[in-house]
Amino acid sequence: MVDDSARLATLVGSRLCHDLVSPVGAISNGLELIALSGSPGPEEMDLIAESCASARARINFFRVAFGLASPEHMVGHNEAAKLMADYCLGGRLTMDWQPDLGVARKDVQLAYLAAMCCETALPLGGRVQILESDGVWRITGTGPRVTVDPDLWGPLNRLQADDDIAPNRVQFACLALLVASAGRTLAVHSGDAAVSIEIR
């Protein structure tokens, strides 16, 4: 278990670094342009502002998706929806958070991880919708093209940290392990137009 946890930590670390390199690099480019021109212009400032917003949005989203979720911590509708909207800003994907009441952060974490799994099945972008009813969560991804990797989606309910998973797919292992540790179950449904994860 210690080895599994260490591997999972390195995969998550690699994923975070990969996703943050681009906006941080853009900030660096903006600062270099300012240094060359001698004074900041509107284009440089817009680039830096957009890149800072992107980095901040990803850090806040990942903090919930991959961070420690204490049982007593609740997340309100507005916060959960905003984190998802900010994460998608400027991309071809939208995420729609439907639960209208505050929910436990551990449930939000599972929903976010499932949403990230759905994101991988939408190479051309699309929409991920998060629904909850009587403690049952359904996260559904739809888009112009749905591509489900059977090596990831097939064994999702039994993935382990030591399985051969790339860092950009670490959400699959995290979701499987956290669902199991919570004593819950998940089911995957996929077709040509949609893919969904149900967590009970």
C-alpha positions as CSV (number, residue, x, y, z in Angstrom):
1,M,0.0,0.0,0.0
2,V,2.9,2.4,0.7
3,D,4.3,1.7,-2.7
4,D,0.9,2.2,-4.3
5,S,0.5,5.5,-2.5
6,A,4.0,6.7,-3.5
7,R,3.3,5.8,-7.2
8,L,0.0,7.5,-7.1
9,A,1.6,10.6,-5.6
10,T,4.2,10.8,-8.3
11,L,1.5,10.3,-11.0
12,V,-0.6,13.2,-9.5
13,G,2.5,15.3,-9.2
14,S,3.4,14.7,-12.9
15,R,-0.2,15.6,-13.9
16,L,-0.3,18.8,-12.0
17,C,3.1,19.9,-13.3
18,H,2.1,19.1,-16.9
19,D,-1.1,21.1,-16.7
20,L,0.5,24.1,-15.0
21,V,3.6,24.4,-17.3
22,S,1.6,26.0,-20.1
23,P,0.0,28.9,-18.3
24,V,3.1,29.5,-16.2
25,G,5.2,29.5,-19.4
26,A,2.8,32.0,-21.0
27,I,3.3,34.3,-18.0
28,S,7.0,34.0,-18.4
29,N,6.7,34.9,-22.1
30,G,4.6,37.9,-21.3
31,L,7.2,39.1,-18.8
32,E,10.0,38.6,-21.4
33,L,8.1,40.7,-23.9
34,I,7.7,43.5,-21.4
35,A,11.4,43.3,-20.6
36,L,12.2,43.6,-24.4
37,S,9.8,46.5,-25.0
38,G,10.7,48.4,-21.9
39,S,7.1,49.0,-20.8
40,P,4.0,46.8,-20.6
41,G,1.5,47.1,-23.5
42,P,-2.1,45.9,-23.5
43,E,-1.3,42.7,-25.4
44,E,1.4,41.6,-22.9
45,M,-0.8,42.5,-19.9
46,D,-3.8,40.5,-21.4
47,L,-1.5,37.5,-22.0
48,I,-0.3,37.6,-18.4
49,A,-3.8,38.2,-16.9
50,E,-5.3,35.3,-18.9
51,S,-2.4,32.9,-18.1
52,C,-2.6,33.8,-14.4
53,A,-6.4,33.2,-14.4
54,S,-5.8,29.8,-16.1
55,A,-3.2,28.7,-13.7
56,R,-5.3,29.8,-10.7
57,A,-8.4,28.0,-12.0
58,R,-6.5,24.8,-12.5
59,I,-4.8,25.0,-9.1
60,N,-8.2,25.5,-7.4
61,F,-9.9,22.7,-9.3
62,F,-7.0,20.3,-8.7
63,R,-7.0,21.2,-5.0
64,V,-10.5,19.7,-4.7
65,A,-10.0,16.9,-7.2
66,F,-6.7,15.6,-5.9
67,G,-6.4,17.1,-2.4
68,L,-7.4,15.7,1.0
69,A,-11.1,15.8,1.5
70,S,-12.1,15.9,5.2
71,P,-15.5,14.3,5.9
72,E,-17.0,17.4,7.6
73,H,-16.0,19.9,4.8
74,M,-18.9,21.0,2.7
75,V,-18.8,22.7,-0.7
76,G,-21.7,25.0,-1.8
77,H,-23.3,24.9,-5.2
78,N,-21.8,28.3,-6.3
79,E,-18.3,27.3,-5.4
80,A,-18.5,23.9,-7.0
81,A,-20.0,25.3,-10.2
82,K,-17.5,28.2,-10.4
83,L,-14.5,25.9,-10.0
84,M,-15.7,23.8,-12.9
85,A,-16.5,26.8,-15.1
86,D,-13.2,28.4,-14.5
87,Y,-11.3,25.1,-15.2
88,C,-13.0,25.0,-18.6
89,L,-12.6,28.7,-19.5
90,G,-11.2,29.2,-23.0
91,G,-11.5,25.5,-23.9
92,R,-13.9,23.4,-26.0
93,L,-15.3,21.7,-22.9
94,T,-18.1,22.9,-20.6
95,M,-19.0,21.4,-17.3
96,D,-22.5,21.8,-15.8
97,W,-22.8,21.3,-12.0
98,Q,-26.5,20.6,-11.3
99,P,-26.7,19.8,-7.5
100,D,-28.2,23.0,-6.1
101,L,-27.4,22.4,-2.4
102,G,-24.1,22.2,-0.6
103,V,-22.5,18.7,-0.6
104,A,-19.6,17.0,1.2
105,R,-16.3,17.8,-0.3
106,K,-15.5,14.1,-0.6
107,D,-18.5,13.7,-2.9
108,V,-17.4,16.8,-4.9
109,Q,-14.0,15.2,-5.2
110,L,-15.4,12.0,-6.7
111,A,-17.6,14.0,-9.1
112,Y,-14.6,16.1,-10.3
113,L,-12.5,13.1,-10.9
114,A,-15.3,11.4,-12.8
115,A,-15.7,14.6,-14.8
116,M,-12.0,14.5,-15.7
117,C,-12.4,10.9,-16.8
118,C,-15.3,12.0,-19.1
119,E,-13.1,14.8,-20.4
120,T,-10.7,12.2,-21.8
121,A,-13.5,10.7,-23.9
122,L,-14.3,14.0,-25.6
123,P,-11.3,14.8,-27.8
124,L,-13.3,17.5,-29.8
125,G,-14.8,19.0,-26.7
126,G,-18.3,18.8,-25.5
127,R,-20.3,18.9,-22.3
128,V,-20.0,17.2,-18.9
129,Q,-23.1,17.2,-16.7
130,I,-23.0,16.3,-13.0
131,L,-26.3,15.1,-11.4
132,E,-27.1,13.9,-7.9
133,S,-30.2,12.2,-6.6
134,D,-30.6,10.5,-3.2
135,G,-26.9,10.1,-2.9
136,V,-26.4,8.6,-6.3
137,W,-24.2,10.6,-8.7
138,R,-24.3,10.5,-12.4
139,I,-21.6,12.2,-14.4
140,T,-22.2,12.2,-18.2
141,G,-20.1,13.4,-21.1
142,T,-21.5,14.2,-24.5
143,G,-19.9,15.7,-27.6
144,P,-19.4,15.5,-31.3
145,R,-17.1,12.5,-30.8
146,V,-16.9,10.2,-27.9
147,T,-13.8,8.0,-27.7
148,V,-13.7,5.5,-24.8
149,D,-10.4,3.8,-24.2
150,P,-11.3,0.2,-23.1
151,D,-8.0,-0.2,-21.3
152,L,-9.1,2.6,-18.9
153,W,-12.9,2.5,-18.9
154,G,-13.3,-1.3,-18.9
155,P,-11.4,-2.0,-15.6
156,L,-12.3,1.4,-14.0
157,N,-13.9,-0.2,-11.0
158,R,-10.8,-2.3,-10.2
159,L,-7.8,0.0,-11.2
160,Q,-4.9,0.0,-8.9
161,A,-2.2,2.6,-8.4
162,D,0.5,0.2,-9.7
163,D,-1.3,-0.3,-13.0
164,D,0.3,1.1,-16.1
165,I,-1.4,4.5,-16.2
166,A,0.0,7.7,-17.7
167,P,0.1,10.8,-15.5
168,N,-2.6,12.5,-17.7
169,R,-4.9,9.6,-16.9
170,V,-4.2,9.4,-13.1
171,Q,-7.8,10.5,-12.4
172,F,-8.9,7.0,-13.3
173,A,-6.8,5.4,-10.6
174,C,-7.7,8.1,-8.0
175,L,-11.4,7.7,-8.7
176,A,-11.2,3.9,-8.5
177,L,-9.3,3.9,-5.2
178,L,-11.3,6.6,-3.5
179,V,-14.6,5.0,-4.5
180,A,-13.4,1.7,-3.1
181,S,-12.1,3.2,0.1
182,A,-15.4,5.0,0.7
183,G,-17.2,1.6,0.4
184,R,-19.1,2.8,-2.7
185,T,-19.5,1.3,-6.2
186,L,-19.4,2.7,-9.7
187,A,-20.7,1.7,-13.0
188,V,-19.8,2.9,-16.5
189,H,-22.1,3.3,-19.4
190,S,-20.9,4.3,-22.9
191,G,-22.1,4.6,-26.4
192,D,-21.5,6.5,-29.6
193,A,-22.9,9.8,-28.3
194,A,-22.2,9.7,-24.5
195,V,-20.3,8.2,-21.7
196,S,-21.4,8.2,-18.1
197,I,-20.1,7.2,-14.6
198,E,-22.6,6.3,-11.9
199,I,-21.4,6.4,-8.3
200,R,-23.6,4.8,-5.6
